[in-house]
Amino acid sequence: MEQRKHWWNGKWGRVARKDVYLRTSGDQWYVEQRAGGSDGVSHFFEYDSEDEALDMVRALLNGSDDWRELSVRPRA
C-alpha cells in the first residue's frame, strides 16, 4: 500500500490530534481518519476511484480545524 497524502489538524496531544491519510493499492483507494495520534482510533474507507476518495477527504477536512498537508517522502 502506498501513502499518497497526509493531513494533520495542527494540534498536539492524544485528545486533540487528528490525521487523515490517502493511500492506494492497485486500483483501490483508501482513506484513514485517525483521532488521538499514533495510538488513536482509526476509521477506514475504501473507494474504487481517486476522485471518490478525495471527495471523502474534503468532507473530513471540512470544519473548524486548521488542517495542514504534510509532505510524503517518496519511496526509495
Stockholm file with secondary structure:
# STOCKHOLM 1.0

chainA/1-76         MEQRKHWWNGKWGRVARKDVYLRTSGDQWYVEQRAGGSDGVSHFFEYDSEDEALDMVRALLNGSDDWRELSVRPRA
#=GR chainA/1-76 SS CEEEEEEECSCCSTTTCEEEEEEEETTEEEEEEEESGGGSEEEEEEESSHHHHHHHHHHHHCSSSCCEEECCCCCC
#=GC SS_cons        CEEEEEEECSCCSTTTCEEEEEEEETTEEEEEEEESGGGSEEEEEEESSHHHHHHHHHHHHCSSSCCEEECCCCCC
//
